[in-house]
Amino acid sequence: MQQTPDVPSEAPGAPFTPKFDGAGLITAIVVDADGGSVLMLAHMDTEALAKTRETGLAHFHSRSRGRLWMKGETSGNVLRVDRILVDCDQDALILVCRPVGPACHTGAPSCFYRELEGDALRPVNT
């Protein structure tokens, strides 16, 4: 019987085999599809990744709630996923999204609205 060689994970057409950490999570960075700005960072488990792929809306594993969470499930500020980029080791994802409303629960467009200056946080100038 002839064996087919394994396709290296970095090769085009390689199978998607995400590498979840010991807690069953993978890091997901959310970026704006229009401007490329970083909107938020979250974690996904297998269920969140499957729901995101199935619905086209960003789902995450909420560590604080201990359950599946769809971004915007209460606020209506959902993230519509255009593409999912996978890093070379398949242990991190970038979700390229079109946000419907602010991405941050504080009402800011991005969760990254502050920068470190010395030992203090200050608003990012946009």
Steps between C-alpha positions, in 0.01 A plus 500: 500500500638838399508762775440865427745735665375731772429850381706748704272723707636811326437369148206622290211258535622366835223378730371731770610348830480777761724463804302574816686561826473290816173674590355417157530858373655673201578873486289704258596853402216700344592762239282743306447390140504858375793660680690203642499644853503255790156493660533240772667183618304201621519122525316228315439137582388241247134592549562874448708437191234269355217749570701783347562300184137385487333840555753756376468681832785506753455264794750460782553306817440739787744412774312721749161345416644154442290449187451567131439867429398668176644850478202734512252245636362761742620831352432425134859606419584186306811428299435373146792282400638547147804275532691293752876515470703219656858547619785271395474278811119493492491617863363850441232649276419840358132564440458765232165653592248769422380627836139603549552762771792536739717195560577578865250451781595851621352649182839572345547395135795281606597339829847648442412865564774567759876495496757465772689818582741441785291325762170652390243438229394780270256512208645422159496799267316404184 
